Amino acid sequence: MSDQFKVVFSGKITEGFDAETVISAFAEKFRCSEAKARALVLAGKETVIKSDLDKAKAEKYRSVLVAMGLETELVALQPVTKPSMAFELEGDEPVSNNDVSVPAANSQSCPKCGSKQTADDRCLDCKIVISKYVAIQETGQAFTAAPVKSAVDAAPADNISAAFSGNSSSASFDYNATAATDNPYQAPEADLSQEYEEGELTDPVSVPMSHGWFWLSEGFGHFKSNPVAWIVAIVIWVIISSVLSFIPFVGSLAVTLLSPVITAGFMLGCQSQEEGGDFTIAHLFSGFSKNTGQLFLVGLLYLVAVIVVMVVIGLFAGGAVFMLGAGNPEMMGSGMMSAIMLPVLLGSLAMFPVLMAYWFAPALVVLNDMSAIEAMKLSFSACLKNILPGILYFISAAVLMIIGAIPFGLGLLVVVPMMAASVYRGYREIFYS
């Protein structure tokens, strides 16, 4: 039996699934436009989604598509069989072990390059699919990849996919049909090997206020894809930080310096999920494998900024109390609270710029190789442009934290991972619009 498979969408939507929901899910998962997802889902014909996959990878593709509501099956590719023993007539030249195949007397020649080295409907020299090449030549159709931004990696020639065509029995998505001379023989298939496109980092953009909640809901999507790993990772970090906090002064310092590294690990885990992989417990410490020094620097700069704010609050509060007492000692009791609360309130407001500079910094450092200072500047700019969705985000997160804390704090096992992943969702939307 062949150990290579192709994933084939039958052209039918599973009973009970709404077509529009399926289209939206497909477009979101594979980062293509809804129009192109609609064309694929509603084409009503078989579509080779991906070929030449091992069984584990093929099963993964199938499970994703089936979960969306697309009827999908795996088809084993016909292997090229070789005889276990070679026999030659006396006087014949023995076949070299390096020969890929032995052309028979009735074997077909490649219509493109004329080679006799053909097997399983493919030319072993120029790699074309012979039947597809002939069909394309007969119909006058040529397919080529269009340079569009999509989830499909159009760079390698072997991965170039065909466009939707009324004359083709198979369809693909996110490509345009054009008269091409580069790859007129490529078998049409939708190459979904990249379910996610990194794209290029752009200047931060402003998004609608409602997206503050959207980040949280998308964060929950990351969590529910592997809740056990997320919960275990969060619990381990809580235990580590709690133990460190018992160490006077040094413990709190260590937690602050480690936090960006741990956050970076969560960002790498979220990226892995978006690429089609899984979040694992090991991602908790994966931040130690990349740009660790800059991540520690983010924590150090954050710590310094917090200390400065705290010192300013202390100076203002102490000064106000001193002035109040010096002017009229009898008013110390009644005016003490108001004299302290005003500097504390102002200091709390001063913490917001610090949080804004910190918020996306770990993601920018570990995913974009930025320096700590550059990442914190860009993070501050991104948060400044998204004050309104940020306000909605923090209000919603605070409500969720309160709700999560009610049942003995068990709900926090969902809310905290959800919030960690939501940072990644905001990062992707704001910097990769």
Residue pairs with C-beta under 8 A, 6 or more apart in sequence:
1 76
1 79
2 76
2 77
2 78
2 79
3 54
3 55
3 79
4 51
4 52
4 53
4 54
4 76
4 77
4 79
5 51
5 53
5 54
5 55
5 58
5 74
5 75
5 76
5 77
6 48
6 49
6 50
6 51
6 52
6 53
6 58
6 74
6 75
6 77
6 189
7 48
7 49
7 50
7 51
7 53
7 58
7 61
7 62
7 65
7 72
7 73
7 74
8 46
8 47
8 48
8 49
8 72
8 73
8 74
8 75
9 40
9 46
9 47
9 49
9 65
9 70
9 71
9 72
10 46
10 70
10 71
10 72
10 73
11 43
11 44
11 45
11 46
11 47
11 71
12 44
12 70
12 71
13 19
13 22
13 41
13 69
13 70
13 71
14 66
14 69
14 70
14 71
16 69
17 68
17 69
18 69
19 41
19 42
21 69
22 41
22 68
22 69
22 70
23 34
23 37
23 38
23 41
23 42
24 34
24 37
25 68
25 69
26 32
26 37
26 40
26 41
26 68
26 70
27 33
27 34
27 36
27 37
29 64
29 68
29 195
30 37
30 150
30 151
30 173
30 192
30 195
31 150
31 151
31 195
31 196
31 197
32 150
32 151
32 152
32 173
32 174
33 174
36 150
36 173
36 174
37 173
39 164
39 171
39 173
40 47
40 164
40 171
40 172
40 173
40 190
41 70
43 164
43 171
45 169
45 170
45 171
46 169
46 170
47 170
47 171
47 172
47 189
47 190
48 170
48 172
48 187
48 188
48 189
48 190
49 61
49 65
49 72
49 189
49 190
49 192
50 58
50 61
50 189
50 190
50 191
50 192
50 193
51 77
51 187
51 189
52 77
53 61
55 74
58 74
59 74
60 276
61 72
61 192
62 72
62 73
62 74
64 195
64 276
65 72
66 72
77 120
78 120
79 120
80 100
80 101
80 119
80 120
82 101
86 94
86 95
88 94
88 95
95 102
100 117
100 119
100 124
101 117
101 118
101 119
101 124
103 116
103 117
103 118
107 116
107 118
108 118
108 130
109 115
109 116
109 118
110 116
110 117
110 118
110 123
110 125
110 126
110 128
110 130
111 130
111 133
111 134
111 137
112 123
112 126
112 128
112 133
112 185
113 123
113 125
113 126
115 123
115 124
115 125
115 126
117 123
117 124
117 125
118 124
118 130
121 129
121 130
121 131
122 128
122 129
122 130
123 130
127 158
128 185
128 186
129 185
129 186
129 187
132 185
132 186
132 187
132 188
133 184
133 185
136 142
136 143
136 184
136 185
137 184
139 167
141 165
141 167
141 168
141 177
142 178
142 179
142 180
142 181
142 184
143 160
143 161
143 162
143 163
143 165
143 175
143 177
143 180
143 183
143 184
143 186
143 188
144 160
144 175
144 178
144 180
144 182
144 183
144 184
145 152
145 154
145 160
145 161
145 175
145 183
146 154
146 163
146 175
146 176
146 178
147 154
148 154
148 174
148 175
148 176
149 197
149 199
150 173
150 174
150 197
151 174
151 192
151 194
151 195
151 196
151 197
152 159
152 161
152 173
152 174
152 175
152 190
152 191
152 192
152 194
153 159
153 191
153 193
153 194
153 197
154 160
154 161
154 175
157 182
157 183
157 186
159 191
159 193
160 183
160 186
160 191
161 172
161 174
161 175
161 186
161 188
161 189
161 190
161 191
162 168
162 170
162 171
162 172
162 175
162 177
162 186
162 187
162 188
162 189
163 172
163 175
163 176
163 177
163 178
163 188
164 171
164 172
164 173
164 175
164 177
165 171
165 177
165 188
168 188
170 187
170 188
170 189
171 188
171 190
172 188
172 189
172 190
172 191
173 190
174 190
194 275
195 274
195 275
195 276
196 274
196 275
196 276
199 432
200 432
201 368
201 431
201 432
202 431
202 432
202 433
203 381
204 378
204 381
204 382
204 385
204 386
204 430
204 431
205 385
205 430
205 431
205 433
206 385
206 386
207 386
207 389
207 429
207 430
207 433
208 389
209 388
209 389
209 391
209 392
210 389
210 392
211 389
211 426
211 429
212 388
212 389
212 390
212 391
212 392
212 393
212 394
212 396
213 392
213 393
213 396
214 425
214 429
215 389
215 393
215 422
215 423
215 425
215 426
215 429
216 393
216 396
216 397
216 400
216 418
216 419
216 422
218 421
218 422
218 425
219 417
219 418
219 419
219 420
219 421
219 422
219 423
219 424
219 425
220 414
220 418
220 421
221 421
222 230
222 270
222 273
222 279
222 417
222 418
222 421
222 424
222 425
223 230
223 414
223 417
223 418
223 421
225 273
225 278
225 279
226 273
226 278
226 279
226 280
227 414
227 417
229 278
229 279
229 280
229 281
229 283
230 279
230 417
230 420
230 421
231 413
231 414
231 417
232 281
233 266
233 269
233 279
233 281
233 283
233 284
233 417
234 413
234 416
234 417
234 420
235 413
236 281
236 284
237 262
237 284
240 258
241 255
241 258
241 259
243 251
244 251
244 252
244 254
244 255
244 258
245 251
245 252
245 255
247 254
253 303
256 299
256 302
256 303
256 306
257 296
257 299
257 300
257 303
258 299
259 299
260 287
260 295
260 296
260 298
260 299
260 302
260 358
260 361
260 362
260 365
261 287
261 288
261 292
261 295
261 296
261 299
261 362
262 284
262 285
262 287
263 287
263 362
263 363
263 420
263 423
264 286
264 287
264 290
264 291
264 295
264 362
264 363
264 365
264 366
265 283
265 284
265 285
265 286
265 287
265 288
266 283
266 284
266 420
266 421
266 423
266 424
267 287
267 362
267 363
267 366
267 367
267 423
267 424
267 427
268 283
268 286
268 287
268 290
268 366
268 367
269 279
269 280
269 283
269 286
270 279
270 421
270 424
270 425
271 367
271 424
272 278
272 279
272 280
272 283
273 279
274 428
287 295
287 362
287 366
290 366
291 365
291 366
291 369
294 365
294 370
294 371
294 372
294 375
295 362
295 365
295 366
295 372
297 371
297 372
297 373
298 358
298 361
298 362
298 365
298 372
298 375
298 376
301 357
301 372
301 373
301 376
302 354
302 357
302 358
305 354
305 357
306 351
306 354
309 347
309 350
309 351
309 354
310 347
312 343
312 347
312 350
313 343
313 344
313 346
313 347
316 342
316 343
316 346
316 347
317 339
317 340
317 343
317 344
320 339
320 340
320 342
320 343
321 332
321 336
321 339
321 340
324 331
324 332
324 335
324 336
324 339
325 332
353 380
355 383
356 379
356 380
356 383
356 384
356 390
357 376
357 377
357 379
357 380
357 383
358 376
358 379
359 379
359 382
359 383
359 423
360 375
360 378
360 379
360 382
360 383
360 423
360 426
360 427
360 430
360 431
361 372
361 375
361 376
361 379
362 375
363 423
363 424
363 427
364 370
364 374
364 375
364 378
364 379
364 427
364 431
365 371
365 372
365 375
367 427
368 375
370 378
382 430
382 431
383 390
385 430
386 426
386 430
393 422
393 426
397 415
397 419
397 422
400 415
400 418
400 419
401 412
401 415
403 411
403 415
404 410
404 411
404 412
404 413
404 414
404 415
404 416
405 411
405 412
